[in-house]
Amino acid sequence: MASPQIDAGASARSRVAARLLPFLFLLYVANYLDRTNIAYATLGMKGDLGLTDSVFGTASGIFFIGYLGLQIPGALLVERWSARLLLAITLITWGALTTLTGFVRTPLQLYGARFLLGAAEAGFFPGVIVYLSHWFIYQDRAKAVARFMSAIPIAYILGGPIAGAILGIRWLGIPGWRWLFLLEGVPAILLGIATLFVLPDRPGEVRWLRADERDWLAARLAEERGAKADVEHVTIWQALRQRPVVLLTVGLFFCYTGGYAFWFWMPTMLQRLTGWTDVQRIGWMGAIPFVAGLIGMLLLGWNSDRTRERRWHFAIPQLTAAVALSAWFFAPHSNALLIVVFTLIGFGTTAYLPSFWALPSAFLTSSAAAAAVGFINCTASIGGFVGPKIIGDLSQRTGSFYWGFIFMIACWIIASLLVLLCPRARAARLSA
């Protein structure tokens, strides 16, 4: 018979996951819908605002300039202040800014709206990662992060058809692209208000855990914090001196550069390369690549944990995207081939996520890994600006996506090679 302590631990872990992860998942879906709705909005707004490809590329990517600066402060506020209040304020702010984007009249106003949206969203992801450490013991944390991050492909799967439907309307003389921003900002505002009532800060505050469950969880989390306190403190700069951290940072930068270039430009690419004018059709077809991405994320994440192999589980999706896009240059062009190519790219630019974020702890001590993860994500996010901007500039100058495709292929190949140069197992762990 299981001991009461084991029963309390198992039930506490199960109850926490069931209570918190679905709501956090919903918040992240809203996050990605508002971050990427410009990809579909551009199908209507480029004509109304007179946007060139270069301007659209800048407007898409400038989000990440604002996003870069406030990630670390957001995580610190969750740790030292209140996750519930910070996440609620963040949601309400970015929801309001998304709605206000529907009123922009000039490219400069669009730049400003996107920059502020990035700044408003910056603390959300690192804040949630810190928040999860307040509730999930170490052995459950990776699975919790994977379930949380599965919201990314779900958001794209939902976002395409929703955007296509909204773009087709014209209520009160207002074009559909403006309604897309006006309507998609509202859920974030409502979820921000709900966060104040739904999301607790610490286990000691809730009544849905039994007393023995709260005691068990508090004891385990305190034990883990105590173990970390026994390890020599490692600063971000000390962790950065490690060669694998540099490789991962630069590798993820190229991964994000190619990935966000594809994510933001895919609806426009579909429209131009297929000749389709039906935005609803583009929306539905644009969801297919991310169905493949979701399946790939779940399967490769499971297999990566089963085999304890991370590097090739990152590299294979990246190389799959590169090979698939290369095929476009050699195979006879057709709309069916384009959907197949984009589906494989959707797999490649999404399926790597669980494996990549398991890599730092494979070769660094726990303290060094914690210091490195925030910096890797923060710095690599610059790729979210670089990729869409370069694709826009190349398209503007050449009138085609030919050189843009070559640029994305190069990014994914470089990303895979850099990560493959990292140590392969815990035997290569480095002490900072």
Phi, psi and omega per residue, in radians:
M1 nan 2.404 -3.129
A2 -1.214 2.533 3.131
S3 -1.274 2.702 3.102
P4 -0.995 -0.591 -3.124
Q5 -1.148 -0.742 3.115
I6 -1.132 -0.736 3.111
D7 -1.052 -0.745 3.139
A8 -1.109 -0.723 3.135
G9 -1.138 -0.811 -3.125
A10 -1.105 -0.770 -3.124
S11 -1.216 -0.614 3.112
A12 -1.131 -0.796 -3.130
R13 -1.094 -0.750 3.140
S14 -1.155 -0.749 -3.089
R15 -1.178 -0.711 3.131
V16 -1.089 -0.804 -3.135
A17 -1.070 -0.754 -3.103
A18 -1.195 -0.578 -3.094
R19 -1.396 -0.705 -2.947
L20 -1.705 -0.740 -2.978
L21 -1.134 -0.702 3.107
P22 -1.060 -0.688 -3.135
F23 -1.224 -0.750 3.097
L24 -1.109 -0.659 3.054
F25 -1.016 -0.801 3.135
L26 -1.080 -0.693 3.108
L27 -1.104 -0.681 -3.109
Y28 -1.266 -0.561 3.022
V29 -1.043 -0.830 3.105
A30 -1.060 -0.661 3.135
N31 -1.047 -0.859 -3.088
Y32 -1.300 -0.518 3.044
L33 -1.071 -0.779 -3.106
D34 -1.314 -0.503 3.134
R35 -1.242 -0.646 -2.951
T36 -1.954 0.045 -3.102
N37 -1.119 -0.320 3.101
I38 -1.103 -0.456 -3.139
A39 -1.038 -0.682 3.103
Y40 -1.568 -0.591 3.136
A41 -1.032 -0.548 -3.107
T42 -1.087 -0.418 3.122
L43 -1.055 -0.443 3.087
G44 -1.894 -0.599 -2.991
M45 -1.358 -0.418 -3.099
K46 -1.070 -0.688 3.101
G47 -1.248 -0.738 -3.102
D48 -1.179 -0.681 -3.093
L49 -1.721 -0.073 -3.127
G50 1.178 0.686 -3.110
L51 -1.396 2.328 2.968
T52 -1.486 2.963 3.092
D53 -1.067 -0.669 -3.140
S54 -1.121 -0.738 3.141
V55 -1.148 -0.741 3.127
F56 -1.111 -0.721 3.103
G57 -1.045 -0.724 3.105
T58 -1.173 -0.758 -3.128
A59 -1.105 -0.653 3.111
S60 -1.159 -0.802 -3.014
G61 -1.436 -0.411 -3.066
I62 -1.124 -0.324 3.013
F63 -0.869 -0.720 -3.015
F64 -1.369 -0.266 3.025
I65 -1.230 -0.787 3.045
G66 -1.183 -0.601 -3.116
Y67 -1.150 -0.584 -3.028
L68 -1.109 -0.766 -2.910
G69 -1.298 -0.428 -2.955
L70 -1.966 0.190 3.140
Q71 -1.179 -0.839 -3.102
I72 -1.158 -0.791 3.069
P73 -1.015 -0.632 3.113
G74 -1.097 -0.763 3.126
A75 -1.123 -0.679 3.140
L76 -1.158 -0.651 3.137
L77 -1.169 -0.643 3.080
V78 -1.088 -0.721 -3.109
E79 -1.206 -0.721 -2.969
R80 -1.804 -0.253 -3.079
W81 -2.095 -1.699 -3.066
S82 -2.669 2.107 3.075
A83 -1.130 -0.747 -3.097
R84 -1.026 -0.821 -3.109
L85 -1.246 -0.749 -3.108
L86 -1.136 -0.825 -3.128
L87 -1.133 -0.650 3.100
A88 -1.108 -0.827 3.128
I89 -1.084 -0.714 3.141
T90 -1.082 -0.833 -3.136
L91 -1.071 -0.832 -3.109
I92 -1.105 -0.696 -3.114
T93 -1.177 -0.847 -3.104
W94 -1.236 -0.544 3.060
G95 -1.091 -0.735 3.100
A96 -1.122 -0.714 -3.133
L97 -1.196 -0.635 3.057
T98 -1.071 -0.792 3.114
T99 -1.071 -0.756 -3.126
L100 -1.154 -0.422 3.094
T101 -1.069 -0.464 3.096
G102 -1.136 -0.169 -3.127
F103 -1.818 0.039 -3.080
V104 -1.152 2.579 -3.105
R105 -2.126 -0.320 -3.064
T106 -2.349 2.778 3.060
P107 -0.991 -0.654 -3.138
L108 -1.114 -0.706 3.089
Q109 -1.138 -0.640 3.104
L110 -1.146 -0.730 3.069
Y111 -0.993 -0.826 -3.101
G112 -1.100 -0.728 -3.126
A113 -1.137 -0.737 -3.131
R114 -1.200 -0.689 3.107
F115 -1.070 -0.823 -3.132
L116 -1.157 -0.612 3.100
L117 -1.102 -0.733 3.101
G118 -1.078 -0.751 3.116
A119 -1.111 -0.681 -3.127
A120 -1.179 -0.636 -3.097
E121 -1.460 -0.217 -2.917
A122 -0.979 -0.716 -3.055
G123 -1.402 -0.109 -3.000
F124 -1.189 -1.013 -3.062
F125 -1.089 -0.927 3.119
P126 -1.109 -0.544 3.104
G127 -1.117 -0.721 3.119
V128 -1.175 -0.691 3.127
I129 -1.057 -0.748 3.081
V130 -1.150 -0.739 -3.141
Y131 -1.024 -0.714 3.130
L132 -1.074 -0.551 3.121
S133 -1.222 -0.256 3.085
H134 -1.458 -0.204 -3.007
W135 -2.207 -0.482 -3.037
F136 -1.972 2.281 3.078
I137 -1.190 2.875 -2.975
Y138 -0.977 -0.748 -3.054
Q139 -1.231 -0.256 3.099
D140 -1.773 -0.155 -2.944
R141 -1.211 -0.717 -3.125
A142 -1.117 -0.724 3.118
K143 -1.127 -0.658 3.120
A144 -1.131 -0.745 3.123
V145 -1.118 -0.715 3.138
A146 -1.096 -0.758 3.119
R147 -1.147 -0.657 3.097
F148 -1.126 -0.799 -3.053
M149 -1.325 -0.239 3.049
S150 -1.119 -0.183 3.057
A151 -1.136 -0.398 -3.088
I152 -1.090 -1.020 3.115
P153 -1.143 -0.562 3.096
I154 -1.051 -0.720 3.138
A155 -1.080 -0.702 3.112
Y156 -1.236 -0.651 3.113
I157 -1.090 -0.755 3.122
L158 -1.325 -0.644 -2.999
G159 -1.128 -0.666 -3.110
G160 -1.082 -1.005 3.128
P161 -1.071 -0.688 3.117
I162 -1.085 -0.818 -3.139
A163 -1.087 -0.741 3.132
G164 -1.051 -0.691 3.121
A165 -1.180 -0.740 -3.104
I166 -1.230 -0.656 -3.139
L167 -1.095 -0.409 -3.122
G168 -1.434 -0.065 -3.107
I169 -1.713 2.803 3.035
R170 -2.583 1.406 -3.129
W171 -1.553 2.453 3.070
L172 0.945 0.512 -3.139
G173 1.290 0.167 -3.118
I174 -1.747 2.230 -3.088
P175 -1.154 2.755 -3.045
G176 -1.060 -0.602 -3.103
W177 -1.130 -0.562 3.081
R178 -1.225 -0.705 3.094
W179 -1.091 -0.549 3.128
L180 -1.032 -0.811 3.094
F181 -1.216 -0.754 -3.090
L182 -1.066 -0.746 -3.061
L183 -1.427 -0.649 -3.055
E184 -1.343 -0.229 3.040
G185 -1.374 -0.408 -3.056
V186 -1.134 -0.793 3.139
P187 -0.993 -0.671 3.133
A188 -1.113 -0.691 3.118
I189 -1.115 -0.810 -3.131
L190 -1.144 -0.692 3.109
L191 -1.185 -0.575 3.068
G192 -1.094 -0.741 3.087
I193 -1.135 -0.738 3.129
A194 -1.099 -0.592 -3.131
T195 -1.005 -0.625 3.135
L196 -1.048 -0.471 -3.070
F197 -1.857 -0.405 -3.008
V198 -1.693 -0.658 -2.937
L199 -1.704 1.949 3.090
P200 -1.444 2.727 -3.132
D201 -1.391 -0.835 -3.031
R202 -2.382 2.745 -3.133
P203 -1.002 -0.561 -3.100
G204 -1.161 -0.204 -3.067
E205 -1.580 -0.231 -2.934
V206 -1.754 2.650 3.091
R207 -1.753 -0.195 -3.120
W208 -1.435 -0.025 2.930
L209 -1.789 2.400 3.045
R210 -1.201 2.843 -3.122
A211 -1.029 -0.745 -3.135
D212 -1.195 -0.542 3.088
E213 -1.209 -0.761 3.098
R214 -1.070 -0.751 -3.121
D215 -1.119 -0.755 -3.138
W216 -1.097 -0.823 -3.096
L217 -1.138 -0.758 3.122
A218 -1.078 -0.703 -3.134
A219 -1.156 -0.756 -3.131
R220 -1.146 -0.753 -3.140
L221 -1.156 -0.673 3.094
A222 -1.150 -0.653 3.107
E223 -1.099 -0.735 3.119
E224 -1.154 -0.713 3.109
R225 -1.119 -0.668 3.119
G226 -1.136 -0.670 3.114
A227 -1.134 -0.666 3.113
K228 -1.180 -0.609 -3.131
A229 -1.151 -0.416 3.127
D230 -1.350 -0.277 3.137
V231 -1.556 2.456 -3.126
E232 -0.978 2.367 -3.123
H233 -1.125 2.323 -3.134
V234 -2.108 2.137 -3.139
T235 -1.444 2.904 3.084
I236 -1.007 -0.750 -3.089
W237 -1.151 -0.617 3.074
Q238 -1.167 -0.740 3.106
A239 -1.103 -0.625 -3.105
L240 -1.171 -0.339 3.123
R241 -1.248 -0.246 3.131
Q242 -1.344 2.272 -3.141
R243 -0.992 -0.738 3.138
P244 -1.059 -0.597 3.130
V245 -1.140 -0.718 3.095
V246 -1.090 -0.777 3.137
L247 -1.068 -0.773 3.133
L248 -1.141 -0.711 -3.122
T249 -1.110 -0.849 -3.126
V250 -1.203 -0.674 3.102
G251 -1.066 -0.789 3.124
L252 -1.192 -0.556 3.066
F253 -1.017 -0.859 -3.141
F254 -1.184 -0.611 3.076
C255 -1.072 -0.853 3.093
Y256 -1.125 -0.664 -3.125
T257 -1.046 -0.872 3.108
G258 -1.234 -0.673 -3.087
G259 -1.163 -0.861 -3.130
Y260 -1.228 -0.509 3.027
A261 -1.037 -0.762 3.119
F262 -1.213 -0.810 -3.064
W263 -1.060 -0.741 -3.100
F264 -1.368 -0.553 -3.063
W265 -1.671 -0.141 -3.035
M266 -1.010 -0.819 3.129
P267 -1.037 -0.711 3.113
T268 -1.155 -0.714 3.086
M269 -1.067 -0.771 3.108
L270 -1.033 -0.780 -3.114
Q271 -1.090 -0.818 -3.051
R272 -1.329 -0.687 -3.044
L273 -1.408 -0.399 3.111
T274 -1.737 -0.410 -3.059
G275 1.407 0.143 3.135
W276 -1.201 2.429 3.075
T277 -1.960 -0.224 3.138
D278 -1.396 1.881 -3.074
V279 -1.174 -0.495 3.089
Q280 -1.170 -0.672 3.101
R281 -1.125 -0.737 3.099
I282 -1.074 -0.715 3.128
G283 -1.076 -0.781 -3.138
W284 -1.198 -0.763 3.126
M285 -1.152 -0.569 3.136
G286 -1.222 -0.253 3.111
A287 -1.430 -0.418 -3.039
I288 -1.042 -0.800 -3.127
P289 -1.005 -0.525 -3.060
F290 -1.524 -0.285 2.916
V291 -1.128 -0.774 3.073
A292 -1.098 -0.665 3.121
G293 -1.120 -0.711 3.124
L294 -1.131 -0.812 3.124
I295 -1.067 -0.758 3.134
G296 -1.113 -0.704 3.128
M297 -1.074 -0.783 -3.111
L298 -1.192 -0.780 -3.087
L299 -1.239 -0.798 -3.118
L300 -1.241 -0.590 3.073
G301 -1.110 -0.738 3.107
W302 -1.128 -0.810 -3.088
N303 -1.210 -0.577 3.102
S304 -1.131 -0.721 3.076
D305 -1.176 -0.652 -3.108
R306 -1.153 -0.748 -3.073
T307 -1.629 -0.199 -3.067
R308 1.057 0.467 3.104
E309 -1.892 2.316 -3.054
R310 -2.069 -0.734 -2.948
R311 -1.112 -0.838 -3.136
W312 -1.245 -0.473 3.062
H313 -1.219 -0.342 2.958
F314 -1.488 -0.823 -2.994
A315 -1.197 -0.708 -3.075
I316 -1.058 -0.802 3.060
P317 -1.045 -0.713 3.132
Q318 -1.096 -0.779 -3.139
L319 -1.205 -0.561 3.063
T320 -1.068 -0.779 3.104
A321 -1.084 -0.737 -3.122
A322 -1.140 -0.791 -3.133
V323 -1.152 -0.718 -3.133
A324 -1.079 -0.789 -3.129
L325 -1.223 -0.552 3.074
S326 -1.081 -0.601 -3.118
A327 -1.070 -0.471 -3.141
W328 -1.081 -0.469 -3.113
F329 -1.404 -0.320 -2.997
F330 -2.029 -0.480 -3.102
A331 -1.552 2.662 3.068
P332 -1.027 2.296 -3.052
H333 -1.266 2.407 3.016
S334 -2.760 2.806 3.108
N335 -1.134 -0.614 3.121
A336 -1.127 -0.749 3.117
L337 -1.100 -0.699 -3.128
L338 -1.075 -0.732 3.129
I339 -1.138 -0.702 3.101
V340 -1.101 -0.800 3.125
V341 -1.050 -0.830 -3.123
F342 -1.162 -0.565 3.098
T343 -1.135 -0.751 3.106
L344 -1.178 -0.601 3.072
I345 -1.185 -0.708 3.092
G346 -1.045 -0.704 3.037
F347 -1.060 -0.869 -3.046
G348 -1.145 -0.555 -3.073
T349 -1.613 0.117 -3.134
T350 -2.272 -0.683 -2.962
A351 -1.162 -0.322 -3.061
Y352 -1.327 -0.285 -2.897
L353 -0.987 -0.917 -3.121
P354 -1.069 -0.678 -3.107
S355 -1.174 -0.719 -3.096
F356 -1.098 -0.808 -3.049
W357 -1.323 -0.068 2.969
A358 -1.574 -0.168 -3.054
L359 -1.205 -0.788 -3.058
P360 -0.961 -0.707 -3.127
S361 -1.302 -0.127 3.117
A362 -1.373 -0.374 -3.103
F363 -2.351 0.017 3.099
L364 -2.103 2.672 2.987
T365 -1.113 2.812 -3.036
S366 -1.024 -0.683 -3.124
S367 -1.202 -0.703 3.121
A368 -1.168 -0.685 3.127
A369 -1.096 -0.758 3.132
A370 -1.064 -0.711 3.132
A371 -1.190 -0.597 -3.037
A372 -1.390 -0.622 -3.010
V373 -1.019 -0.828 3.140
G374 -1.065 -0.735 -3.128
F375 -1.185 -0.721 -3.138
I376 -1.016 -0.877 -3.110
N377 -1.146 -0.728 -3.104
C378 -1.105 -0.850 -3.091
T379 -1.242 -0.754 -3.111
A380 -1.135 -0.404 -3.138
S381 -1.083 -0.329 3.067
I382 -1.015 -0.506 3.084
G383 -1.026 -0.460 3.091
G384 -1.161 -0.387 3.018
F385 -1.526 -0.795 -3.027
V386 -1.104 -0.826 -3.051
G387 -1.052 -1.049 3.139
P388 -1.038 -0.618 3.136
K389 -1.121 -0.815 -3.119
I390 -1.157 -0.718 3.103
I391 -1.058 -0.734 3.117
G392 -1.114 -0.762 -3.141
D393 -1.136 -0.760 3.136
L394 -1.130 -0.729 3.112
S395 -1.120 -0.699 3.135
Q396 -1.098 -0.715 -3.065
R397 -1.375 -0.621 -3.015
T398 -1.814 -0.315 -3.109
G399 1.329 0.228 3.119
S400 -2.645 3.036 3.102
F401 -1.728 0.181 -3.052
Y402 -0.973 -0.990 -3.111
W403 -1.263 -0.486 3.051
G404 -1.125 -0.703 3.091
F405 -1.104 -0.768 3.117
I406 -1.058 -0.708 3.113
F407 -1.064 -0.790 -3.140
M408 -1.141 -0.727 3.103
I409 -1.015 -0.792 -3.140
A410 -1.075 -0.714 -3.139
C411 -1.047 -0.799 -3.081
W412 -1.221 -0.629 3.095
I413 -1.160 -0.799 3.135
I414 -1.078 -0.749 -3.138
A415 -1.038 -0.800 -3.106
S416 -1.136 -0.734 -3.121
L417 -1.139 -0.729 -3.123
L418 -1.106 -0.773 -3.118
V419 -1.205 -0.584 3.100
L420 -1.161 -0.342 3.095
L421 -1.381 -0.148 3.134
C422 -1.269 2.786 3.068
P423 -0.999 2.596 -2.990
R424 -1.624 -0.280 -3.033
A425 -2.735 3.032 3.140
R426 -1.084 -0.357 3.112
A427 -1.094 -0.357 3.136
A428 -1.711 0.222 -3.119
R429 -0.956 2.490 3.139
L430 -1.961 2.440 3.069
S431 -1.685 2.182 -3.065
A432 -1.308 nan nan
